């Protein structure tokens, strides 16, 4: 594999101005960012590296934020940002429109519509390396390319929220959200070659020496669309002067359209089979010419190749994506029986999730984790504490491919001087 060492230079310039006009405040701004990456100092020769030259991503942006309060109860906020990239050579706009209405001192409603885009990324734009694969089945050569003109991922979101304080010691915040993301992409195979290395011998009846020869992989935009619908609730409750409770819960469902369930290796395998068939057809054509006397044995090429660019027709719509748990949340209590002593039990939980990747499908069990910390403030400079993490010893993995994490008990002190 090529070296991952690069020299990096960054330039960041930003200017903003606050302009207050009574009920309206405006904040215009401009910014410029330039990020350069160069690996030529760390490779033996050009072609052995990841980038093989200095590569630069430039972003020139202009923005404006308008905050308008026509009445004491009503507020509108609009923010717009336009970014000009050198790669892709295009302008991307992002925005956020927020409105809130204060029904009374204890109830507020809000609505948000926003769009955000992913920034240009080095790997997607400038990948340029050859991987001579070892210790793996054929093909043994993979050529990776970025696409300087790819589309950036964008997400549109709608959010509706309601905040209420039914009593002076209880605050409840509820929101519903829906977002749509498009412009996904990945380094994916554009074509696979299959080679027959002894075509004349095969024509004469000898066994073939044939195998997938090479793969061309490029950053490709996919037709994938993600649609997420969900709701959240958070509660802050001051039970009394010594005890405070906090909690939050989110439920969500994500569905995908134009989802390709096969991974990169599956697509390469599909292309290799079709490319092999094309190579056999080409070989048969040369054999027929030889039998018909149209050519001599010396005219048969040393290598015959077949190529395939096709992908399997296995697109799914309305596919439920489970990499994000369908629910997750947390609870905490802060208890101060005396001024110097604090007891802080905390818990968080989440449902099952399934990570699908090109190597395997990993299921992560749902989990409930309980933590607790007790601290004693001896004086203004010295605090002793004991901290229990994962007290129930729920040691199942929390992320795919990661270690199991058992319970732990920690102790220590904080001293300021």
C-alpha positions in Angstrom: 0.0 0.0 0.0 1.2 3.6 -0.6 2.5 5.7 2.3 0.0 7.6 4.3 2.5 10.4 5.2 1.8 13.8 3.7 2.9 17.3 4.2 -0.1 19.6 5.0 -0.5 23.3 4.7 -3.6 25.3 5.6 -4.7 28.9 5.1 -7.9 30.1 6.9 -9.2 33.7 6.4 -12.5 34.8 7.8 -14.3 38.2 8.3 -17.7 38.9 9.7 -19.5 42.1 10.6 -22.5 42.6 13.0 -24.9 45.2 11.8 -27.8 46.1 14.2 -30.9 47.9 12.9 -33.3 47.8 15.7 -35.6 44.8 15.2 -33.2 43.4 12.6 -29.6 42.4 12.9 -27.5 41.3 10.0 -24.2 39.5 10.0 -22.5 39.3 6.5 -19.3 37.4 6.2 -16.7 36.0 3.8 -14.1 33.3 4.2 -11.4 31.5 2.3 -9.8 28.1 3.1 -7.0 26.4 1.3 -5.7 22.9 2.3 -2.7 21.4 0.5 -1.5 17.9 0.8 1.8 16.6 -0.7 3.3 13.1 -0.4 6.1 13.4 -2.9 8.7 13.7 -0.1 7.8 10.3 1.3 7.8 8.1 -1.9 10.7 6.6 -3.8 9.3 7.6 -7.2 6.2 9.2 -8.6 3.5 6.5 -9.0 4.3 4.8 -5.7 2.3 7.2 -3.6 -1.3 7.9 -2.7 -1.5 11.3 -4.4 1.9 11.5 -6.2 1.9 15.3 -6.3 0.7 18.3 -4.3 -3.1 18.5 -4.2 -5.1 21.4 -3.0 -8.7 22.0 -2.0 -9.8 25.6 -2.1 -13.1 26.9 -0.7 -14.3 30.5 -1.1 -17.5 31.3 0.7 -19.9 34.2 1.3 -22.5 34.2 4.0 -25.3 36.2 5.6 -27.3 35.8 8.8 -30.5 37.9 9.4 -32.3 37.9 12.8 -35.7 39.6 12.7 -37.9 40.1 15.8 -41.1 41.8 14.6 -42.7 41.4 18.1 -41.6 40.2 21.5 -43.2 36.8 20.8 -42.2 36.2 17.2 -38.7 35.6 15.8 -37.3 34.8 12.4 -33.7 33.8 11.7 -32.4 33.2 8.1 -28.9 32.1 7.3 -27.4 31.5 3.9 -23.9 30.4 2.8 -22.6 29.9 -0.7 -19.4 28.0 -1.2 -17.3 27.9 -4.4 -14.9 24.9 -4.6 -12.1 24.4 -7.0 -13.0 20.7 -7.1 -15.8 20.1 -7.8 -15.9 23.3 -9.8 -19.3 24.3 -8.6 -21.1 26.5 -6.1 -23.0 24.8 -3.3 -25.6 26.7 -1.2 -26.5 25.8 2.4 -29.2 27.6 4.5 -31.2 27.5 7.6 -34.6 29.1 8.2 -35.8 29.2 11.8 -39.0 30.7 13.2 -40.2 30.6 16.8 -43.3 31.8 18.5 -43.6 32.4 22.3 -47.2 31.5 23.2 -46.5 32.7 26.7 -43.7 32.6 29.3 -44.0 28.8 29.6 -44.7 27.6 26.0 -42.7 28.1 22.8 -43.1 26.5 19.4 -40.4 26.5 16.6 -39.9 25.3 13.0 -36.7 24.8 11.1 -35.9 24.1 7.5 -32.2 23.7 6.5 -29.8 22.3 4.0 -26.2 21.3 4.5 -23.6 19.9 2.2 -20.5 17.8 2.8 -17.3 19.6 2.0 -14.9 18.4 -0.7 -12.7 15.6 0.6 -9.2 14.5 -0.3 -9.9 10.8 -0.9 -13.0 11.4 -3.0 -11.3 14.0 -5.1 -7.7 13.1 -5.5 -7.2 9.4 -4.9 -4.5 8.2 -7.4 -2.7 5.1 -6.5 -2.0 1.5 -7.6 -2.4 -1.3 -5.1 -0.5 -4.4 -6.1 -2.4 -6.8 -3.9 -0.5 -9.6 -2.2 -1.8 -12.7 -0.3 -5.2 -12.4 -2.0 -7.0 -14.1 -4.9 -6.7 -12.6 -8.3 -6.9 -9.9 -9.6 -3.7 -8.6 -8.1 -3.7 -5.0 -9.4 -6.3 -2.4 -8.3 -6.1 1.1 -9.6 -7.8 3.8 -7.5 -8.9 7.2 -8.9 -10.8 10.1 -7.3 -13.2 12.2 -9.3 -12.5 16.0 -9.1 -16.0 16.6 -10.5 -18.1 14.5 -8.2 -21.3 15.8 -6.6 -21.2 16.6 -2.9 -23.6 15.0 -0.4 -26.4 17.2 0.7 -29.0 16.9 3.4 -32.4 18.7 3.7 -34.0 18.7 7.1 -37.4 19.8 8.5 -37.8 20.1 12.3 -40.8 21.0 14.4 -40.4 21.6 18.1 -42.3 22.5 21.3 -40.9 23.6 24.6 -43.0 23.8 27.7 -42.6 24.5 31.4 -45.7 23.1 33.0 -44.4 23.9 36.5 -41.5 26.1 37.5 -39.3 23.1 38.2 -40.0 21.1 35.1 -38.9 21.7 31.5 -40.0 19.5 28.6 -38.7 19.8 25.0 -40.3 17.7 22.2 -39.2 17.8 18.6 -40.0 15.8 15.4 -37.6 15.7 12.5 -37.4 14.5 8.9 -34.3 14.6 6.7 -33.4 13.5 3.2 -29.8 12.9 2.1 -28.6 12.5 -1.4 -25.3 12.7 -3.3 -23.7 9.7 -1.6 -20.6 8.2 -3.2 -17.8 5.6 -2.7 -14.7 4.2 -4.3 -16.3 1.6 -6.5 -15.3 -0.6 -9.4 -15.9 0.9 -12.9 -14.5 -2.1 -14.8 -12.7 -5.4 -14.3 -10.4 -7.1 -16.8 -10.0 -10.9 -17.3 -7.0 -12.2 -19.2 -6.2 -15.4 -21.0 -2.4 -15.6 -21.1 -1.9 -18.6 -23.5 -4.6 -18.2 -26.1 -2.8 -20.1 -28.9 -2.2 -23.1 -26.6 -5.8 -23.1 -25.6 -6.9 -23.1 -29.2 -4.6 -26.1 -29.8 -6.3 -27.9 -26.9 -4.1 -27.1 -23.9 -5.5 -25.9 -20.5 -6.0 -22.2 -20.2 -3.9 -19.9 -18.0 -6.6 -17.4 -17.2 -7.6 -15.1 -14.4 -9.0 -11.7 -13.5 -6.2 -9.3 -14.4 -6.9 -5.8 -13.0 -9.6 -3.6 -11.5 -10.2 0.1 -12.0 -11.8 1.7 -9.0 -13.0 5.3 -9.0 -15.0 7.5 -6.7 -18.6 7.3 -8.0 -21.7 9.1 -7.1 -24.5 6.7 -6.2 -28.2 7.1 -6.7 -28.7 6.2 -3.1 -31.2 8.3 -1.1 -31.6 8.3 2.7 -34.9 9.3 4.4 -34.9 9.5 8.2 -38.0 10.2 10.3 -37.8 10.5 14.1 -38.7 12.3 17.3 -37.0 13.3 20.5 -38.0 14.3 24.0 -35.8 15.8 26.8 -36.8 16.5 30.3 -35.1 18.6 33.0 -36.7 18.2 36.5 -35.6 20.0 39.6 -37.2 17.6 42.1 -36.0 19.6 45.1 -33.0 21.7 46.1 -30.9 18.6 46.5 -32.0 16.4 43.6 -32.1 17.1 39.9 -33.2 14.6 37.2 -32.5 14.8 33.4 -33.5 12.4 30.7 -33.8 12.2 26.9 -35.1 9.7 24.3 -34.9 9.6 20.5 -36.7 7.2 18.3 -36.0 7.1 14.5 -36.4 5.1 11.4 -34.1 5.4 8.3 -35.1 4.0 4.9 -33.1 3.9 1.7 -34.0 4.1 -1.9 -31.8 2.9 -4.8 -29.8 0.8 -2.3 -27.3 -1.6 -3.7 -26.9 -4.4 -1.1 -23.8 -5.9 -2.7 -20.4 -4.7 -1.6 -17.4 -3.7 -3.7 -15.9 -7.2 -3.7 -19.3 -8.7 -4.8 -19.4 -6.3 -7.7 -15.8 -7.1 -8.7 -16.8 -10.8 -8.6 -19.8 -10.2 -10.9 -17.6 -8.2 -13.3 -14.9 -10.9 -13.3 -17.4 -13.6 -14.3 -18.8 -11.5 -17.2 -15.3 -10.3 -18.3 -14.2 -14.0 -18.3 -17.1 -14.8 -20.6 -16.2 -12.0 -22.9 -12.6 -13.2 -23.0 -13.8 -16.7 -24.0 -16.0 -15.2 -26.7 -12.9 -13.3 -28.0 -10.8 -16.4 -27.8 -13.4 -18.4 -29.8 -13.4 -15.7 -32.5 -9.6 -16.0 -32.9 -9.9 -19.8 -33.0 -12.5 -19.6 -35.7 -10.3 -17.3 -37.8 -7.4 -19.7 -37.4 -9.5 -22.7 -38.5 -10.8 -20.8 -41.5 -7.3 -19.9 -42.6 -7.9 -16.2 -42.2 -4.8 -15.9 -39.9 -1.7 -17.8 -39.0 -0.7 -19.0 -35.5 1.7 -16.1 -35.3 -1.2 -13.6 -35.6 -2.9 -14.9 -32.4 -2.1 -12.3 -29.6 -0.1 -13.3 -26.6 -2.9 -12.2 -24.3 -6.6 -12.0 -24.9 -8.6 -9.8 -22.5 -12.3 -9.4 -21.7 -13.7 -6.4 -19.9 -16.9 -5.8 -17.9 -18.4 -2.6 -16.6 -21.8 -4.0 -15.5 -23.2 -4.0 -12.0 -25.7 -6.6 -10.7 -29.4 -5.5 -11.0 -30.1 -5.8 -7.2 -31.3 -2.3 -6.3 -33.7 -2.1 -3.4 -36.1 0.7 -2.5 -37.7 1.5 0.8 -34.9 -0.6 2.5 -34.8 -0.2 6.3 -31.3 0.8 7.3 -30.3 -0.4 10.8 -26.8 1.1 11.4 -28.4 3.7 13.6 -30.4 2.2 16.5 -34.1 2.6 16.3 -34.0 4.2 19.8 -31.4 5.6 22.2 -31.4 7.8 25.2 -30.1 8.5 28.7 -31.0 9.3 32.3 -29.1 11.0 35.1 -29.6 12.2 38.6 -27.6 14.8 40.5 -28.0 14.4 44.3 -26.3 16.7 46.8 -27.3 15.5 50.3 -24.8 18.1 51.8 -23.0 21.0 50.2 -19.7 19.1 49.8 -21.0 15.7 48.6 -22.3 15.0 45.1 -23.7 11.7 43.9 -24.2 11.4 40.2 -25.8 8.1 38.8 -26.1 8.1 35.0 -27.4 5.6 32.4 -27.6 5.5 28.7 -29.2 2.9 26.5 -29.8 2.0 22.8 -31.4 -0.6 20.7 -29.9 -3.2 18.4 -28.0 -2.0 15.3 -26.6 -3.7 12.3 -23.5 -2.5 10.4 -23.2 -3.6 6.8 -19.8 -3.3 5.1 -17.9 -4.9 2.3 -16.3 -7.5 4.6 -19.2 -8.7 6.8 -22.4 -7.8 8.5 -22.0 -7.0 12.2 -24.9 -7.0 14.6 -24.5 -4.9 17.8 -26.8 -5.9 20.7 -28.9 -3.3 22.5 -27.4 -2.2 25.7 -28.2 -0.5 29.0 -25.1 1.0 30.7 -25.1 2.3 34.3 -22.5 4.6 35.7 -22.1 6.4 39.0 -19.7 9.0 40.4 -19.4 10.1 44.0 -17.3 13.2 44.7 -16.4 15.0 47.9 -15.1 18.6 47.9 -12.8 18.8 50.9 -12.2 22.5 50.2 -12.1 24.9 47.2 -8.9 23.3 45.9 -9.3 19.6 46.7 -11.9 17.1 45.5 -11.9 13.4 46.0 -13.9 11.1 43.8 -14.8 7.5 43.0 -16.2 6.6 39.6 -17.9 3.4 38.6 -18.3 2.8 34.8 -20.6 0.1 33.4 -21.5 -1.0 36.9 -23.7 -3.9 35.6 -20.7 -5.2 33.7 -22.6 -5.3 30.4 -19.5 -6.1 28.3 -21.0 -6.6 24.9 -19.3 -4.6 22.1 -20.7 -1.1 21.6 -19.2 -0.7 18.1 -18.5 -3.1 15.3 -15.0 -4.7 15.4 -14.2 -3.0 18.7 -13.2 -4.7 22.0 -15.6 -5.7 24.7 -15.6 -3.2 27.6 -16.1 -4.6 31.1 -17.0 -2.6 34.2 -14.4 -0.4 35.8 -14.0 1.4 39.1 -11.8 4.5 39.2 -10.7 6.7 42.0 -8.7 9.9 42.2 -8.5 13.5 43.3 -8.6 16.9 41.6 -6.2 19.5 43.1 -6.0 23.1 42.0 -3.1 25.3 43.0 
